[in-house]
Amino acid sequence: MEPVPSRPPPPTPRPNNLLQRLEKLGEGALDAPEDVYVDAAAGGALYTAARDGWLHRMHPAGNGSWERWRFVGGTGLLGITPSADGTMLVCDADKGLLRVGEEGVALLASEVDGSPIRFADAAIEASDGTVYFSDASTRFGFDRWFHDFFESRATGRLLRYDPRTGRTSVVLDHLGFANGVALPRGEAFVVVCESSRFRCMKVWLQGEKAGQAETFIDNLPGCPDNIRLGSDGYFWIALIQARSPWLDLIARWSLAKRVVATFPALLEWVKSTMKGAMVAQVSEDGSIVRVLDDLEGKVINFVTSVNEFNGDIFLGSLATNFIGKLSLAQVTQEQGTVPS
């Protein structure tokens, strides 16, 4: 590990603990469901990928239990997103970008310009079939994700897969742990989250600025993980809570990082100080609308994805054995609004 100094996260807003009201769907049936997708066309069927190598599904009219839907294999299944052809696009951190359907699993992309895709993380398909997806790190894989976050070398990439040619290209590189990817209505730009920099970038896809990158939102009160477009045109972002007195102290000096990295047990202890859960609703112009949290991690911890459907939000996490569900009708705008 070759760490460099990094800034601590911005101060967190005053806790509201609204995520503590959530319902736990299928508790005990899932192993670290990192992402969750809600199929509106199927009346709200839920899909997630877990550490057992399966894509799991829950029918909205069922008995509230999860069924094994498609087997992919491995322990690195992360972001999932639907494709227009009825298949599911899956980011396998160990293999690359996959297409999963009734006919099996197809590998779409495992390298770009001769460089291996080491950490496929999240994806979104545009209306023309183009797939934008993230490669979180070119130095570390999923099993050592905290090493990349801790090192702060910014080797992540936003990639583009063209289904017409089968070619993968780099859209934006030098990203600080490239994570969630999303498109707004109209698809004028694509957003990619930079977890270790507490911000999201956007790359214009249309108009005079096409191809140019700029900041979408900065100084987030947590590390942005997955991002999804909601039914109202606003985005929902899962924010990992990376603030603790120890992390804030160590982050400032590369020497301190080197010392910690020398001792695996100490590195794991530092990682364990990351507690709490938070999600933010963000407008298309990059303004925070509201924040919901469980900063003590009493009910849910380490939320990595959030998806809104029909007035509810659904939460995935690498630290739980369930998908969380929260009715936004129970949460007033005033309670969740961030003071300006």
C-alpha positions in Angstrom: 0.0 0.0 0.0 1.2 3.5 -0.9 -1.1 5.9 1.0 -1.4 9.6 0.5 -3.0 12.1 2.9 -6.8 12.6 2.5 -9.3 15.0 3.9 -11.8 13.9 6.5 -15.4 13.9 5.5 -17.6 17.0 6.0 -19.4 17.2 9.4 -22.6 15.2 9.5 -25.9 16.9 10.0 -27.7 16.6 13.3 -29.1 13.0 13.6 -32.7 12.4 12.9 -32.7 8.5 13.3 -35.5 8.2 10.7 -34.0 5.1 9.2 -34.6 3.4 12.5 -38.3 3.2 11.4 -37.6 0.8 8.5 -39.1 -2.6 8.0 -36.7 -5.6 7.5 -37.6 -7.6 4.5 -36.6 -11.3 4.6 -34.4 -10.9 7.6 -31.9 -13.8 7.7 -32.4 -14.9 4.1 -29.7 -12.7 2.5 -26.0 -12.4 3.0 -24.8 -8.9 2.6 -27.1 -7.6 -0.2 -25.1 -4.7 -1.6 -27.5 -3.4 -4.1 -31.3 -3.5 -4.6 -33.4 -2.9 -7.7 -37.2 -2.5 -7.8 -39.0 -3.6 -11.0 -41.8 -1.1 -11.5 -43.1 -3.0 -14.5 -43.6 -6.1 -12.4 -45.5 -4.1 -9.7 -42.5 -3.6 -7.4 -40.7 -7.0 -7.5 -37.4 -6.7 -5.7 -34.0 -8.0 -6.9 -30.7 -8.1 -5.1 -27.4 -9.9 -5.3 -25.8 -11.6 -2.3 -22.6 -13.2 -1.2 -23.9 -16.7 -2.0 -23.6 -16.0 -5.7 -27.3 -15.8 -6.3 -29.6 -13.1 -7.6 -32.6 -13.1 -5.3 -36.1 -12.0 -6.0 -39.1 -11.1 -3.9 -42.6 -10.8 -5.4 -44.7 -7.9 -4.2 -47.8 -10.0 -3.9 -46.0 -13.0 -2.3 -45.5 -14.0 1.3 -42.5 -11.7 1.9 -39.9 -14.4 1.3 -36.9 -14.3 -1.1 -36.5 -16.8 -3.9 -33.3 -17.7 -5.7 -33.8 -16.3 -9.2 -30.5 -16.7 -11.1 -27.2 -18.3 -10.1 -24.1 -16.4 -11.1 -21.5 -17.7 -8.6 -18.7 -16.1 -6.7 -18.8 -13.7 -3.7 -18.3 -10.4 -5.6 -21.7 -9.6 -6.9 -22.4 -5.9 -6.5 -24.4 -3.5 -8.6 -27.4 -4.8 -10.6 -29.5 -3.0 -13.2 -32.1 -4.1 -15.8 -31.5 -4.2 -19.5 -34.1 -3.4 -22.1 -34.0 -7.0 -23.4 -35.3 -8.4 -20.1 -31.9 -9.6 -18.8 -30.1 -8.2 -15.7 -26.7 -6.4 -15.9 -24.6 -7.4 -13.0 -21.3 -6.0 -11.8 -19.1 -8.8 -10.6 -16.2 -7.3 -8.8 -14.0 -10.2 -9.6 -15.0 -10.9 -13.2 -16.3 -7.7 -14.8 -19.6 -6.6 -16.4 -22.1 -9.5 -16.8 -25.4 -10.1 -18.5 -27.6 -12.6 -16.7 -30.8 -14.1 -18.2 -32.7 -17.3 -18.8 -29.9 -18.5 -21.1 -27.2 -18.1 -18.5 -24.4 -15.7 -17.7 -22.5 -13.8 -20.4 -19.3 -11.8 -19.7 -19.6 -8.5 -21.5 -16.4 -6.7 -20.3 -13.4 -7.8 -18.3 -10.8 -5.3 -19.6 -10.4 -1.9 -21.2 -7.6 -0.9 -23.5 -5.5 -3.9 -22.3 -6.1 -3.0 -18.6 -8.1 -5.5 -16.5 -11.3 -4.3 -14.9 -10.3 -5.1 -11.3 -13.3 -4.0 -9.4 -16.6 -3.7 -11.4 -19.0 -1.9 -9.0 -22.2 -0.3 -10.5 -23.9 0.1 -13.8 -26.7 1.8 -15.7 -28.1 1.2 -19.2 -29.0 4.2 -21.4 -31.9 4.2 -23.7 -29.7 3.5 -26.7 -28.3 0.3 -25.0 -25.0 1.9 -24.0 -23.9 0.7 -20.5 -22.0 3.0 -18.2 -20.3 1.3 -15.3 -17.7 1.9 -12.7 -14.3 0.2 -12.0 -13.7 1.3 -8.4 -10.0 0.7 -8.3 -7.2 -0.5 -10.6 -5.0 -1.5 -7.6 -7.3 -3.5 -5.3 -10.1 -5.9 -5.6 -13.4 -6.3 -3.7 -11.8 -8.3 -0.9 -9.4 -5.4 -0.2 -11.8 -2.5 -0.9 -10.8 -0.7 2.3 -7.2 -0.7 1.2 -8.1 1.5 -1.8 -10.3 3.8 0.2 -7.6 4.1 2.9 -4.8 4.6 0.3 -6.6 7.4 -1.5 -4.7 7.1 -4.7 -7.8 7.7 -6.9 -7.4 5.0 -9.6 -11.1 4.5 -10.2 -12.7 4.8 -13.7 -16.1 5.4 -15.3 -16.4 3.0 -18.3 -18.6 2.7 -21.3 -19.7 -0.5 -22.9 -21.1 -0.4 -26.5 -23.3 -3.4 -27.2 -23.1 -2.8 -30.9 -19.4 -3.2 -31.1 -18.7 -5.1 -27.9 -16.0 -2.5 -27.1 -15.4 -0.9 -23.7 -13.8 2.5 -23.3 -12.8 4.9 -20.6 -15.1 7.9 -20.0 -13.4 9.4 -16.9 -10.4 8.2 -14.9 -8.5 9.2 -11.8 -11.6 8.8 -9.7 -11.5 8.4 -5.9 -13.1 4.9 -5.5 -15.5 5.1 -8.4 -18.9 3.8 -7.2 -22.6 4.3 -8.1 -23.6 5.4 -11.6 -26.9 7.0 -12.7 -28.6 8.8 -15.5 -31.2 11.6 -15.2 -34.4 12.0 -17.1 -33.4 12.9 -20.7 -29.9 11.4 -20.2 -28.1 14.7 -20.7 -25.3 13.5 -18.5 -24.1 10.5 -16.5 -23.3 10.7 -12.8 -20.6 8.7 -11.1 -19.9 8.7 -7.3 -16.4 9.2 -5.8 -16.6 7.5 -2.4 -13.3 8.6 -1.1 -13.7 12.2 -2.1 -17.3 12.7 -0.7 -18.6 13.9 -4.0 -20.2 12.8 -7.3 -19.0 13.9 -10.8 -21.0 14.2 -13.9 -20.0 13.8 -17.6 -22.1 15.6 -20.2 -23.5 13.3 -22.9 -25.4 15.9 -24.9 -25.2 19.6 -25.9 -22.2 21.9 -26.2 -20.5 20.4 -23.1 -20.7 16.8 -24.4 -17.6 15.0 -23.1 -16.8 17.5 -20.4 -16.7 16.5 -16.7 -17.7 18.7 -13.8 -18.7 18.3 -10.1 -22.3 17.2 -9.7 -22.4 17.5 -5.8 -19.5 18.0 -3.4 -19.0 17.9 0.4 -21.5 15.1 1.0 -21.9 14.1 4.7 -20.7 10.7 3.9 -19.0 8.6 1.2 -21.4 8.2 -1.7 -22.0 4.6 -2.7 -24.8 3.7 -5.1 -27.0 6.3 -6.7 -30.5 5.7 -8.2 -32.9 8.0 -10.0 -36.3 8.2 -8.2 -39.7 8.4 -9.8 -39.9 12.1 -9.2 -36.7 12.9 -11.1 -34.6 13.3 -7.9 -31.7 11.0 -7.1 -31.2 8.9 -4.0 -27.7 8.4 -2.8 -26.5 5.9 -0.1 -23.9 7.5 2.1 -21.4 5.3 4.0 -20.5 6.8 7.3 -16.7 7.1 7.3 -16.2 9.5 10.2 -14.7 8.6 13.5 -12.0 10.3 15.6 -9.5 7.7 14.6 -10.2 7.9 10.9 -10.2 11.7 10.9 -6.8 11.7 12.6 -5.1 9.0 10.5 -6.4 10.4 7.2 -4.3 13.5 7.5 -0.9 11.9 7.3 0.5 9.3 4.9 3.0 8.1 7.6 0.1 7.3 10.0 -1.6 5.4 7.2 1.5 3.5 6.5 1.9 2.4 10.1 -1.7 1.3 10.3 -1.5 -0.6 7.0 1.5 -2.5 8.3 -0.7 -4.3 10.8 -3.7 -6.0 9.3 -5.5 -6.3 12.6 -5.1 -2.6 13.2 -6.4 -1.8 9.7 -9.4 -4.0 10.4 -10.0 -2.2 13.7 -9.9 1.2 12.0 -12.4 -0.1 9.4 -14.7 -1.3 12.2 -15.0 2.3 13.5 -17.1 3.1 10.5 -20.6 3.1 12.1 -24.0 4.3 11.1 -26.2 4.6 8.0 -27.4 7.6 5.9 -29.2 8.3 2.6 -29.7 11.6 0.8 -32.2 12.8 -1.7 -30.6 15.1 -4.3 -32.1 17.2 -7.0 -31.0 17.1 -10.7 -29.0 20.3 -10.1 -27.0 18.7 -7.3 -28.8 20.2 -4.3 -29.5 18.1 -1.2 -33.3 17.9 -0.6 -33.2 15.8 2.6 -31.2 13.3 4.6 -32.4 10.3 6.5 -30.1 8.5 8.9 -29.4 5.9 11.6 -26.1 7.3 12.8 -25.8 4.9 15.6 -26.4 1.9 13.4 -29.1 0.6 15.8 -31.4 -0.8 13.1 -29.3 -0.7 9.9 -25.6 -0.1 9.3 -23.4 0.6 6.3 -26.1 1.3 3.7 -24.7 0.8 0.2 -27.8 1.3 -2.0 -31.2 3.0 -1.9 -34.0 2.7 -4.4 -37.3 4.6 -4.4 -40.6 3.1 -5.6 -44.2 4.1 -5.0 -43.4 6.3 -2.0 -41.1 3.8 -0.3 -37.3 3.5 -0.3 -35.5 0.2 -0.2 -32.1 -0.2 1.3 -29.2 -2.6 0.6 -26.2 -3.1 2.8 -23.0 -5.1 3.0 -23.5 -5.3 6.8 -27.1 -6.8 6.9 -29.0 -10.0 6.1 -32.1 -8.2 4.9 -33.4 -5.4 2.6 -34.7 -2.4 4.5 -38.0 -0.7 3.5 -39.1 2.7 4.7 -42.4 4.5 3.9 -41.6 8.1 3.0 -45.1 9.0 4.0 -44.0 8.4 7.6 -41.2 10.9 7.2 -42.1 14.5 6.8 -40.1 16.8 4.6 -39.3 19.0 7.6 -37.8 16.2 9.5 -35.5 15.1 6.7 -34.6 18.5 5.3 -31.0 19.7 5.6 -30.9 23.3 6.8 -29.5 25.7 4.2 
